[in-house]
Amino acid sequence: MAATKRFTLDEVAKHNREGDLWTVINNDVYDLTKLHTFHPGGEGVLLHHTVAGKDSSSLFFSLHRSEILLKYARLKIGSLDTTSPAPYLLPVDGELSPVPHSEPTWLDTKYHSPFFKESHYALQKEMRRFFDTEVKAEARSHELTHERPTKRLVELMGSPKWNIHAMRMGPGKHLHGLTLPGGVKGEDFDYFHELVVVQELARLGAPGYMAGLQAGMVIGLPPVLNFGTEEMKRKILPEILAGRKFISLAISEAFAGSDVAGMRTEAKLTEDGKHFIVTGTKKWITNGNFSDYFMTGVRTSENELTMMLIPRTDEVDTKIIKTSYSHAAGTAYVTFDGVKVPVENVLGGVGNGLKVILSNFNHERWVINCRIARFSRLIFEETFKWAHLREVQGKKLIDNAVVRQKFARIIAKVDAGQAWLEQVTYQMCTMTYAEQSKLLAGPQAFLKTFLSISGGEISDDCVQIFGGRGITQGGMGQLIQTYSKAYKFDSLLGGSEEVLADLGVRQAMKNFPNAVL
């Protein structure tokens, strides 16, 4: 490899005019002579006395994300001949962030955790590297273009080398016999390992794209794992976990959201008793626009709810629903127009649909909690870095007491939310499934309510600190703007804040003793 050519500042200063324009950014020298043809500010900006022939590091990083340096790496012609370190520390794919509070405390080597073991650290390292190098660029691009995740990437995540789709289903027999990233044995995989996978995925900063990346599987496949026949498992588990097929959970309707019992989609048994004929509609179905299977709640009689697996056929029609986050999620309106479904596709028995539906709510809400906690921390990190870069009236934003007060509240919320999440996760690791269902419904509901409310407040504070950039697609505030239009999803998905807050109190009331003052 050829040695990097080195230039003095005096040499760079000679290249400061039209047709011959160099600048220094973070101790590297760039030839910007031809950049004016596609730079949004045109040649005039580049010829300014703070750029042409000068060290423009401070100006550059106040206007651009560091990824721009990678995009235009071809313009780099050498480095500055100096022994001084680069003035700005750039993020490195696969590495932990050095910014205070930008990583959960358990990842900070100065602190200790009672929950995380060597296998969790090993898995985290592999997941950070994978998502940073293989997924991040596509995720942030597709979040804006609304393209679904590419087939190549979805199948790579499901490959035997990574088994990421399988890990997102949580601990279970489906992982036994596998050696997972970081050398983790499938039999040893616990909820803290799953937390690592979910939170590293959330760092992508692309909620719509993340939903398109098999989120339907996370909530639609558990009924197959827990209630499906062995034949059903043999047929669909391998293809979905490998990323070759998609599945959605189809519960919500225009008539029924949190009120699951209000659903109207009907399934009528044929005269020979071998099939159900399903007619009705579902709405806001994640991944529905490109799913191959629909885990569907239906009404088999006036007082009977049943869950059944419905493959995509000519009688299943899907249309994209444009929501406030990226259409990469494939959120859809689904119509079942006389679909013929074998009775063997019923899960948990006819009339036991509510039991099947409720069985996965705790895990679904926990996954949402993992995601909110990490996304809130991500936008804090982005904003904290911005406050140290941005200068207003001669001083940095962080030097203003009102800005520091906002950060004080944000840090308290992200650290408290993560600590509560880890405590609940520990209970999940030590309780039986029956104990989780009985004891954790309330705490999970309260935690989700706290995190979603906090996430909205953190989003608002980050937008205020970023200003106009916080409401602009792309650019410096890209992740802030993305979250600001998506955080309300988390206040609704898996049960709205109001419904879950009430659920938590009602769970407490069930255990209230006959006490007196």
C-alpha positions in Angstrom: 0.0 0.0 0.0 1.4 3.4 -1.0 2.3 5.8 1.7 -0.1 8.7 2.3 1.2 11.9 0.9 1.8 14.6 3.5 1.3 18.4 3.0 2.0 21.4 5.2 -0.6 24.0 5.8 1.4 26.5 3.7 1.3 24.1 0.8 -2.5 23.7 1.2 -2.9 27.5 1.4 -1.6 27.9 -2.2 -4.7 26.0 -3.5 -7.4 28.6 -2.7 -8.9 29.6 -6.0 -11.4 28.6 -8.7 -9.9 25.6 -10.6 -7.5 24.8 -7.8 -9.2 24.3 -4.4 -7.9 22.3 -1.4 -9.0 22.2 2.2 -8.1 20.3 5.4 -10.7 18.3 7.3 -9.6 16.5 10.5 -5.9 16.5 9.5 -6.7 15.1 6.0 -6.3 17.0 2.8 -9.0 17.1 0.2 -9.1 18.4 -3.4 -12.5 20.0 -3.8 -11.8 21.6 -7.2 -14.5 19.6 -9.0 -16.9 19.3 -6.0 -18.8 22.5 -6.9 -20.6 20.7 -9.7 -22.7 18.7 -7.2 -22.2 20.5 -3.9 -25.6 21.9 -2.8 -24.0 25.2 -1.8 -22.3 25.6 -5.1 -18.8 27.0 -5.8 -19.3 30.2 -3.8 -19.5 28.3 -0.5 -16.3 26.4 -1.3 -14.4 29.4 -2.3 -15.1 31.2 1.0 -12.1 32.3 2.9 -12.9 29.8 5.7 -12.7 26.8 3.3 -10.4 27.4 0.4 -6.8 26.6 1.3 -7.7 26.5 5.1 -8.4 24.0 7.8 -12.2 23.9 7.6 -12.7 21.1 10.2 -14.8 23.1 12.6 -17.1 24.4 9.8 -17.4 21.0 8.1 -18.5 19.2 11.2 -21.0 21.9 12.1 -22.7 21.3 8.7 -22.2 17.6 7.8 -22.4 14.1 9.3 -19.1 12.2 9.3 -20.5 9.7 6.8 -19.9 12.4 4.1 -16.2 11.8 4.4 -16.7 8.2 3.5 -19.0 9.0 0.6 -16.4 11.4 -0.9 -13.3 9.5 0.2 -12.0 9.7 -3.4 -11.4 13.4 -2.9 -8.8 12.8 -0.2 -5.3 13.3 -1.6 -3.2 13.1 1.6 -2.8 14.2 5.1 -1.5 17.1 7.1 2.2 17.0 8.0 1.7 17.4 11.7 2.2 15.4 14.9 -0.9 16.9 16.5 -3.8 14.4 16.8 -6.9 15.0 14.6 -9.2 17.5 16.4 -12.3 15.4 16.1 -12.9 11.8 17.1 -14.9 10.1 14.4 -17.2 7.2 15.0 -15.8 3.8 14.1 -18.1 1.0 12.8 -18.3 -1.9 15.2 -16.8 0.0 18.1 -18.4 1.4 21.3 -19.0 5.1 21.5 -16.8 7.1 23.9 -19.5 9.7 24.4 -20.7 9.6 28.1 -24.1 7.9 28.6 -24.3 6.9 24.9 -23.9 3.2 25.8 -25.9 1.3 28.5 -23.9 1.2 31.7 -23.2 -2.5 31.4 -21.1 -1.8 28.3 -18.9 0.8 30.1 -15.8 -1.0 31.3 -15.6 1.4 34.3 -18.8 -0.1 35.7 -20.1 -3.5 36.6 -23.3 -5.4 36.0 -24.8 -8.4 37.9 -26.7 -9.5 34.8 -24.4 -9.7 31.9 -21.8 -12.4 31.4 -18.9 -13.0 28.9 -21.3 -14.5 26.4 -23.4 -11.4 26.3 -20.4 -9.2 25.7 -19.2 -11.6 23.0 -22.6 -11.5 21.3 -22.8 -7.7 21.5 -19.5 -7.3 19.8 -20.5 -9.4 16.9 -23.9 -7.8 16.6 -22.5 -4.3 16.7 -20.0 -5.2 13.9 -22.7 -6.9 11.8 -25.3 -4.1 12.0 -22.8 -1.3 11.5 -21.1 -2.8 8.5 -23.8 -4.9 6.8 -27.1 -3.1 7.6 -26.7 0.5 8.7 -26.2 2.1 5.3 -29.1 0.3 3.7 -31.3 0.9 6.7 -30.8 4.7 6.8 -31.2 4.9 3.0 -34.3 2.8 2.8 -35.9 4.7 5.7 -36.0 7.7 3.3 -36.8 5.9 0.1 -39.4 3.6 1.6 -37.8 0.5 0.0 -38.3 -2.8 1.9 -35.1 -4.6 3.2 -33.3 -6.3 0.4 -33.7 -10.1 -0.1 -29.9 -10.5 0.1 -29.7 -8.9 3.6 -32.7 -10.7 5.0 -31.3 -14.0 4.0 -27.9 -13.1 5.2 -29.4 -12.4 8.7 -31.1 -15.8 8.5 -28.0 -17.7 7.4 -26.4 -20.4 9.6 -23.5 -18.1 10.3 -25.7 -15.4 11.9 -29.1 -16.9 12.8 -30.4 -13.5 13.8 -34.0 -14.1 12.9 -33.9 -17.2 15.2 -32.4 -15.2 18.0 -35.1 -12.5 17.8 -37.6 -15.2 18.7 -36.1 -15.4 22.2 -34.8 -18.5 24.1 -36.3 -21.8 23.1 -35.8 -25.2 21.5 -35.5 -23.6 18.0 -32.0 -22.5 19.1 -30.8 -25.8 20.6 -27.9 -27.3 18.8 -26.8 -24.0 17.2 -23.6 -22.1 17.8 -24.5 -18.5 17.6 -22.4 -15.4 17.0 -19.8 -14.9 19.7 -19.7 -18.6 20.3 -22.9 -18.5 22.3 -24.5 -22.0 22.5 -28.2 -22.0 21.6 -29.1 -23.9 24.8 -27.5 -21.0 26.8 -29.3 -18.2 25.0 -31.4 -16.1 27.4 -33.4 -12.9 27.4 -30.3 -10.8 28.0 -28.8 -12.2 24.8 -32.1 -11.3 23.0 -31.9 -7.8 24.5 -28.5 -7.4 23.0 -29.7 -8.3 19.6 -32.8 -6.1 19.7 -30.9 -3.1 21.1 -28.1 -3.4 18.6 -30.7 -3.5 15.8 -32.4 -0.4 17.2 -29.1 1.5 17.0 -29.7 1.6 13.2 -31.9 4.6 13.8 -34.4 3.5 11.2 -37.7 2.5 12.9 -39.7 1.9 9.7 -37.0 -0.1 8.1 -36.5 -2.0 11.3 -40.2 -2.9 11.3 -39.7 -4.2 7.7 -36.9 -6.4 8.8 -39.0 -9.3 10.0 -40.9 -7.4 12.8 -44.0 -9.3 11.7 -42.1 -12.5 12.5 -41.3 -11.4 16.0 -45.0 -11.1 16.9 -46.5 -13.5 14.3 -44.3 -16.6 14.6 -44.6 -17.3 18.4 -48.0 -18.9 18.1 -46.5 -21.4 15.7 -43.7 -22.1 18.2 -46.0 -22.5 21.1 -49.3 -23.8 19.6 -48.5 -25.1 16.1 -48.6 -28.7 15.0 -45.3 -30.5 14.4 -46.2 -30.6 10.7 -46.8 -26.8 10.7 -43.4 -26.2 12.4 -41.6 -28.4 9.9 -43.1 -26.6 7.0 -42.8 -22.9 7.8 -40.2 -22.4 10.6 -37.1 -23.1 8.5 -38.1 -20.9 5.6 -39.1 -17.9 7.9 -36.1 -18.2 10.2 -33.9 -18.4 7.1 -35.4 -15.2 5.8 -36.9 -16.7 2.7 -40.5 -16.1 3.7 -42.3 -13.4 5.8 -45.2 -13.8 8.3 -47.4 -11.1 9.9 -49.6 -11.0 12.9 -53.1 -10.0 11.6 -55.2 -9.0 14.6 -56.1 -5.3 14.4 -59.0 -4.2 12.3 -60.7 -0.9 11.5 -63.3 -2.2 14.1 -60.8 -3.5 16.7 -57.6 -2.2 18.0 -56.9 -2.6 21.7 -60.4 -4.1 21.9 -59.3 -7.5 20.5 -62.7 -9.0 21.2 -64.3 -6.5 18.8 -62.8 -8.2 15.7 -65.3 -9.0 12.9 -63.3 -11.2 10.4 -65.3 -14.4 10.1 -64.4 -18.0 9.5 -67.2 -20.4 8.6 -66.7 -24.2 8.7 -67.4 -26.0 5.4 -70.0 -28.7 5.3 -67.4 -31.5 5.1 -65.7 -30.0 8.2 -62.3 -29.9 6.5 -61.9 -26.2 5.9 -62.8 -22.7 7.1 -63.9 -20.0 4.7 -62.4 -16.7 6.0 -63.9 -13.3 5.1 -63.0 -9.9 6.5 -60.3 -7.3 6.7 -57.3 -6.4 8.9 -55.6 -3.0 9.2 -52.2 -1.7 10.2 -50.6 -5.1 9.7 -46.8 -4.9 9.9 -45.0 -6.5 6.9 -48.5 -7.4 5.6 -47.8 -6.0 2.1 -45.1 -8.6 1.4 -46.0 -11.4 3.9 -46.4 -15.0 2.7 -48.3 -16.0 5.9 -50.8 -14.3 8.2 -51.3 -15.4 11.8 -54.9 -14.3 11.9 -57.5 -13.8 14.6 -61.0 -14.7 13.4 -64.5 -15.1 14.8 -65.6 -18.7 14.4 -68.9 -18.0 16.1 -70.6 -15.0 17.8 -68.8 -15.7 21.1 -65.7 -17.5 19.8 -62.3 -16.2 18.8 -59.9 -18.5 17.0 -56.3 -18.1 15.7 -55.3 -19.7 12.4 -52.4 -19.6 9.9 -53.5 -18.3 6.5 -51.1 -18.6 3.6 -51.2 -15.9 0.9 -53.4 -17.0 -2.0 -55.3 -15.3 -4.8 -58.1 -14.6 -2.2 -55.7 -12.6 0.0 -55.3 -9.0 -1.1 -52.9 -6.5 0.5 -52.5 -2.7 0.0 -49.8 -0.5 1.6 -50.8 1.9 4.3 -48.7 5.0 4.4 -48.0 5.8 8.0 -45.8 8.4 9.7 -42.7 6.2 9.6 -41.2 4.6 6.6 -43.3 2.5 4.2 -40.3 0.1 4.3 -42.3 -1.5 7.1 -44.8 -2.9 4.6 -47.7 -1.9 6.8 -50.8 -3.1 5.0 -54.6 -3.3 4.8 -55.4 -7.0 4.3 -58.5 -8.4 2.7 -59.6 -12.0 3.1 -62.1 -12.7 0.4 -63.4 -16.2 1.0 -60.0 -17.7 1.7 -60.1 -21.5 2.1 -58.1 -22.6 5.2 -57.5 -26.2 6.3 -58.8 -26.9 9.8 -55.3 -28.1 10.6 -54.2 -24.5 10.4 -56.0 -23.6 13.7 -53.7 -23.0 16.6 -54.6 -23.8 20.2 -58.0 -25.2 19.3 -61.2 -23.5 18.0 -62.4 -20.9 20.5 -59.0 -20.5 22.2 -57.9 -17.5 20.1 -57.8 -15.1 23.0 -55.5 -17.4 24.9 -53.1 -17.6 21.9 -53.2 -13.9 21.4 -52.6 -13.0 25.0 -49.8 -15.5 25.4 -47.4 -13.4 23.4 -48.2 -9.9 24.7 -45.6 -9.9 27.5 -42.8 -10.7 25.1 -44.1 -8.3 22.4 -44.2 -5.5 24.9 -40.8 -6.4 26.2 -39.3 -6.2 22.7 -40.9 -2.8 22.2 -39.4 -1.7 25.6 -35.9 -2.8 24.5 -36.3 -0.8 21.2 -37.6 2.4 22.9 -34.8 2.4 25.5 -32.1 2.1 22.9 -33.5 4.5 20.4 -33.9 7.1 23.1 -30.3 6.7 24.0 -29.2 6.9 20.4 -30.9 10.3 19.8 -29.5 11.5 23.1 -26.0 10.7 21.8 -26.6 12.4 18.5 -27.9 15.5 20.3 -25.2 15.6 23.0 -22.5 15.5 20.3 -24.4 18.3 18.3 -24.5 20.5 21.4 -20.7 20.3 21.7 -20.3 21.2 18.0 -22.9 23.9 17.4 -21.9 27.5 18.2 -24.5 30.2 18.8 -23.6 33.8 19.7 -20.0 32.9 20.3 -20.4 29.9 22.5 -21.4 26.2 22.2 -24.9 25.1 22.8 -23.7 22.9 25.7 -22.5 26.1 27.5 -26.1 27.2 28.0 -27.6 26.3 31.3 -31.1 25.7 29.8 -29.6 23.2 27.3 -27.7 21.3 30.1 -31.0 21.1 32.1 -32.6 19.4 29.1 -29.7 16.9 29.0 -30.0 16.3 32.7 -33.6 15.2 32.3 -32.8 13.1 29.2 -30.0 11.2 30.8 -32.1 10.5 33.9 -34.8 9.0 31.7 -32.6 6.9 29.5 -30.6 5.5 32.4 -33.7 4.8 34.5 -35.5 3.2 31.7 -32.6 0.9 30.9 -32.1 -0.1 34.5 -35.8 -0.9 34.9 -35.7 -2.9 31.6 -32.7 -5.0 32.8 -34.5 -5.7 36.1 -37.6 -7.0 34.3 -35.4 -9.0 32.0 -33.7 -10.7 34.9 -37.2 -11.7 36.2 -38.0 -13.2 32.8 -34.8 -15.2 32.9 -35.6 -16.6 36.4 -39.3 -17.1 36.2 -41.2 -19.9 34.5 -43.5 -18.9 31.6 -46.5 -19.3 33.8 -45.0 -17.1 36.5 -44.1 -14.4 33.9 -47.7 -14.4 32.7 -49.0 -14.0 36.2 -46.5 -11.6 37.7 -45.0 -9.5 34.9 -48.0 -8.3 32.9 -48.3 -5.3 35.2 -44.6 -4.4 35.4 -44.2 -4.8 31.6 -47.2 -2.5 31.0 -45.9 0.1 33.4 -42.4 0.0 31.9 -43.8 0.4 28.4 -45.9 3.3 29.5 -42.9 5.0 31.2 -40.6 4.4 28.2 -43.0 5.5 25.5 -43.9 8.7 27.4 -40.2 9.4 28.1 -39.3 8.6 24.5 -41.7 11.3 23.3 -40.4 13.8 25.8 -36.8 13.0 24.9 -37.6 13.4 21.2 -39.2 16.8 21.8 -36.1 18.0 23.7 -33.7 16.7 21.1 -35.7 18.5 18.3 -35.6 21.7 20.3 -31.8 21.5 20.7 -31.2 20.6 17.0 -33.6 23.3 15.8 -34.4 23.3 12.1 -32.1 20.3 11.5 -34.2 18.3 13.9 -37.2 18.5 11.5 -35.3 18.0 8.3 -35.0 14.7 6.5 -31.4 13.7 6.0 -28.4 15.7 7.1 -27.2 16.4 10.6 -30.5 15.8 12.4 -31.6 12.8 10.3 -32.0 10.4 13.2 -33.7 13.1 15.4 -36.3 13.8 12.7 -36.8 10.1 12.0 -37.6 9.4 15.7 -39.7 12.5 16.1 -42.2 11.2 13.5 -42.1 7.6 14.7 -42.1 7.7 18.5 -45.9 7.7 18.7 -45.9 4.2 17.3 -44.4 3.0 20.5 -47.2 4.6 22.5 -49.8 2.6 20.5 -48.2 -0.7 19.4 -48.7 -3.6 21.8 -51.4 -1.6 23.7 -51.7 2.1 24.1 -50.2 4.0 27.0 -53.7 4.5 28.5 -54.7 0.9 28.2 -51.5 -0.4 29.6 -51.4 2.0 32.5 -54.9 0.8 33.4 -53.8 -2.8 33.0 -50.9 -2.3 35.4 -53.2 -0.8 38.1 -55.8 -3.5 37.6 -53.1 -6.2 38.0 -52.1 -4.5 41.3 -55.8 -4.4 42.4 -56.0 -8.2 41.9 -53.5 -8.8 44.6 -54.8 -6.1 47.0 -55.3 -7.5 50.5 -58.3 -6.7 52.6 -56.3 -3.9 54.3 -57.4 -1.0 56.4 -55.7 2.2 57.5 
